[in-house]
Amino acid sequence: MRRLSVLVAVLALVVSACSSGNGGGGDAAGAKIAFLMPDIASTRYELYDSPLFKAKMKELCSDCEVIYQNAQADASRQQQQANSALAQGVKAIVIDPVDSTAAASIVNTARAQGVPVIAYDRPIPSTPADYYISFDNEKIGKSIGDSLVAHLKETGAKGGILQVNGSPTDAAAGLIKKGIHSAIDDSGFELLAEYDTPDWQPSKAQDWVSGQITRFGDRIVGVVAANDGTGGGAIAAFKAAGVTPVPPVTGNDFEVAAAQRVVAGDQYNTISKPIKIVAEAAAEVAYQFVKGEKPEGKTMLFDTPSQLFDPTVVTLDNLAEVLSKSEQIKPSEVCVKEYAAACTEHGVA
C-alpha cells in the first residue's frame, strides 16, 4: 500500500510538470487565439503584424493555435469572423477594429461567453475591451504636426495647411486627429481645410487633395496626413497637378514606400513604430488571459487597462539611423535602383 501511495505521488508530479511545460500552463495548453485585423489598404497586417504575433505566440505556447482573419475594411465581415472564432472555441480575441463603434458588439458577445478581448492599435471607446495595446496615437498626431510646423517656420513658409485625417470610423484616427490639432491650431498657420478619409483609402485622400489644390493653389504650404497611405495620396495629387516642388507632407507607419519618398524629398516625415513591439506585447497579454491571469495596464484609456508605446518621428535627418536599427525594413528594400542615388547622397545605402 505504501508503494502504491508513492507511485501515485510520483505520477502526480510528472503530470504537473508536463502541464507546465512549453505547451502552455494549465488551460493555456492547446488554446486557440483569434487575431482579427481590419484591412489590406496597409500592407503591414499581412507582412508584419500577423507573422510577428504568431511567432511570439508559438514561443510562449508551442501548441496554441492562432486563427488569423482580415476583414478587408468590412465591419460586418469582421463581426462574422469574430462569431466564427468564438464558435471555434477561442480563449481570447485580439482585434484591430474596422469600425471602433461597431466593434462594441464583438466585445459584448465575447464577454457573454467569458472570452477576453484585447483591442489592438485601435481602441473600442463605447464598450471598453479587457485590454488595449498600441502606440500612443494622440502623441503620433502631435509629433508629425509639431515636426511639420517647425519645418515650415524654419523655412519661412507663408500660407496654410491641409489636414488629411484617417477613417472616421477608427477611434485611433480620432486620437491622431486630436493630436494634429493640438500641434497646428495655434501654430500661426491657417488650417485651410480638413478631411476624414473613408477606410484610410489613399485614392480618396488623393481625390480630396486634388480638389483643394484647385481651390487654394499656392496658398497650401504643407499637408498633415495621418498615415503614409494618405500622405502618398496627397503627394500623388500634387504631382498630378504639376506642382513643383511638392509642399512638405507628413505620414505615419514607416512603410517602405514612405521611406523612399522621404529619401527622394517627396515626403517630409513619417513615424517609426516597430510593429514587433505591439505584436509581441499583444501575444504576451493574450497568453496571460488564456492562462486565467488578469494583466495590469500601464495606464487607462477609454476605461480600458492600456499599454501605450512612444513613437519616433523620422525625417531625412535621421532616416539612415532609424533604418540601421529597424527590424521591419532594410536599407536594401528602400534603396532600389530608382532611389539608389538619393540613398547614396544622404548616407542611407
N, C-alpha and C positions, 0 to 999 in steps of 0.2 A: 504493500500500500504506500509505503514511504517512497519507493522508487517511482510509482505512478505519479505521485504528487510532484516530485522533482521534474519528471518528464513533462508534465502539463505546464509547469512554470517555465521550463526552457522553451517549449513551443510558443508560449505566450510572448516571451521576449523576442523570439525570431519573427513572429508575425508583426509585433510592434515595430521592430527595426525595419522590416520590409516596407511597412506602410508609410514610414517617414523618410524614405529614400528619394532619389531624384525624380521619381514619377509623381511627386507631389504629396503633401501630407494630408492624411485623413480624407475628407470629402473632395479634396482637390484632384485626387488620382483619377485620370481619365475624363476630367471635366471638359465641357465644351464652352467656349467663349466666343461671342459674336463680335465682329469688328465691322461696323457699318459706316461706310464713307459716302460723301454726298454727291460727287460729280466727277466727270472726266475733263471738264474745262481746264483744270490744272492737272498736269502730269504727275504731280507729287504723290498722289494716293496709290497709284499703281507702281511707281518706280521706287518709292521710299517708305511711306507710312506702313503699308501692308507688309512688305517683306521684313522691315525692321521690327514691327510689332510681333510678327510670327516668330522671328529668330529669338527674341527675348523671351517669349512665352515658352519656346522649346527649351531654352536654357533653364528657366525656372521650373518647368514641369514637362518632362520629356514625353509623357503620354497624354497631355492635354491637347485638345483639338481646337483650332481657330477656324470659325466659319466667317469667311470674308465675303461681303457683298458691296457693290457700288450702286447707288440709286440713280445715277445719271441725271441729277438735278430734278428728280420727280419725287415730291414728298409722299404721294400716295404709294409709290413703289417702295419707298423706304419703310413705310408703315407695314406693307406686306412682307418685306424682308425681315422686319423685327418680329412680326407674328410667326413667320416660318421658323425663325431661330428659337423662339420660345417653345414652339411645338416640338422642336428637336431636342429640347431639354437643356438649353444653355444655362450656365450658372452665373453668368454676368454678360452685360451688353456694354460695349464701348461704341459710342455713336458720335459722329460729326454730322449734326443735323442739316438737312437740306433747308428746312423751314423751322426756325427755333420755336415758333409758336405751335406749329402742328406737332412737333416732337413731344409736346406735353402729354399727348395721348399714349405715346410709346412708353413714357416714364410711368404713367398711371397703370397701364396694362401689365408692365413688368413688375411693378411694385405689388400689384394684387396677387402675383404668383411668387412673390418673395425673391425676385431676381433684381440685384442691384444694377443701376445704370450709371456709367461713367461718361459724362459729356466731354468730348474730345475736340479741342481747338475752338469750338463754338459753344457758348453756354445755352441753357434752356431756362430762361428767366421766369416764365409764368408758373411752372411746376418744377421746383428745384430737383435736379438729379442727385444721386448719392455722392457724387464727386465730380469735380471739374478740373481738367488739366489742359493748359495752354501756355503759349507765350502771352505776355501782358499786352493785349490788343489796344487798349487805350494808349499805352506808352508807345506802341508802334506808330499810331497815328500822330501823336505829338512829336515823336522823333523825326519822322520823314518831313512833317510840316516845319519844324524848327530848322532842320537841315536846309530845306529849300529857302526859307525866309532869310537865313544867314547868308546863303549864297547870293540871293538877289540883292541884298543890301551891300554885300561886298563888291558886287559888280556894278552898283549904281543904277539898277533897273528901275524904271518908272512905268507903272501901269497896274494891271490887275491879274488875279489868279483864277483859274478854273479849278473846281474840286470835283473829282470823279470818285464817288463812293462805291462800295461793294453792294451786294444784293440787299434789297430792303427786307427780305425775309430771314436774314442772317444776323443774329444778335451780336456776333463778333464784329461784323461790318459796322454795326451801330456804335460799338465801342471805338473802333478805328476812326469813324466819322467824328465822334466826340473829341477824340484826341487831336485830330486835324484842326478842328475848330478852335481848340484851346491854343493852338500854335499860330493860327493865321488871323483870327478875328481882330486882335489888337496889334497886328504886325505893321500896320501902316499901308498895307497893300489891299486894294479893294477886292472883295470876293465878287467876281463878275457874275458867276452862275455856278450851280452845283447840280449833280445828277446821281441818283441811286441806280446802279447798273443791274438790271434784272439778271439773276443767276450768274453774276460776275462775268458775263459774256464779253470778251474783247471786241467782238464785232459791233455790239450795241454801244459800247463806250466809244468806238471809232466813229460811228454814225452821229452820236451826240456831239462829240468834239468837232466834227466836220461842220455841223450847224453853227457852233459857237465861233468858229473861225470866220465864217461868213458874216456873223453878227457883230463880232468885236474886232476882227482883224488884228493889227499890230498892237492893240491895247493889251493883248494877252502876253504876259511876260513869264508865266510859269504855270505848271499844272501839278496839283497834288492828286495823284492817282493812288487808290488804296491797295493795289497789288500789281504784280508785274504784268498780268494779263491785260488789265485795264490801262496800265501805263503804256504797254505795247500798242494797244488800240489807239491811244491818244497820239503817240508818235507817228503811227501809220497815217492818221488823219492829217497831220501837219505836212508829212512828206507828199501825200496825195494832192494837197493844196499848193505844193511848190514853195512852202515856207522854209527859208534858209537864213540863218541856222534855226533848227528846231528849238523852241524855248525849253528850259530845263524841266524835266518831267520826273516825278518820283515813282517808286514802286515798292514791292514788298513780297518776299518769298525766296529771293536769291536763286531764281531759275537760271539755267544755262543761257537761255536767250537773253535774259536781263543782264547777266554779266557781260555778254557780248555787246549789248547796246551800251553799257557803261564804258567798256574799254574803247568803243568806237566813238564815244562822245554824244550818243543819241539820247541816253537816259542818264539823269543826274545821280540818282541814288536808288538803292534797294535796301531790303532788310534781310540780314542773315539770321535765321532762327533754325538751327540744326534740328531737323526732324527726328533724328535719333534720340535727342533729349526727351521730347514729349512722347514718342512712340514707346521708348523703354520705360518711362515713368508710368505710362498708362498700363503697360503689361504688369508692372510691379504692383500697382494698385488693384488691378483686376485679380491678380493672383491672391492678394490679401483678402479680398472679398470672397473669393471662391473657397478659401480656407476657413471662412467663417469669422474673419477678423474685420474690424472697422477702422480703416486708416484715417488718421487725423490730417486735416488740411493745414497748410502753412498760413492760409488766410481765408476769408469768406467773401464770396461774390455771388450776388443774387441768392442769398441764404443757402449757399452751397459750399461745403468744405472744398477748398481750391488750392491748387499748386500752380503758380504763375512764374514763368521764366522770363528773364530780361533779354530783349532783342539787341542786335548790333547793326548800326547804320553802316552801309557800305557805299563809298563813293570811289572815284578813280584814285583818290589819295591813299586808300587802304585796301583796295581790291586785291593786290598781289599778296598782301599779308593774310587777308581772310581766306583767299583761295589756298594758300600754302598750308593752312590749318584745317581746311574743310574736309570732312569725310563724305560729304554729299556730292560735290562736283570737283573735278580735277582741272588744272590749268589746260591740259591737253584737250579736254572737251570744249573749253571756251576758245582756245587759240587754234581753231581750224584755219584752213588756208585763207579764207576771206578776212579773218581777224589777226592773222599772224604778224603782219607789220605793226599794227596798233599794239598788240601784246608786247612785241619786242621794244617798241618805243617807250612803253610805260612799265617795263620790267616785270611783266606778268608771265611771259613764256619761261 
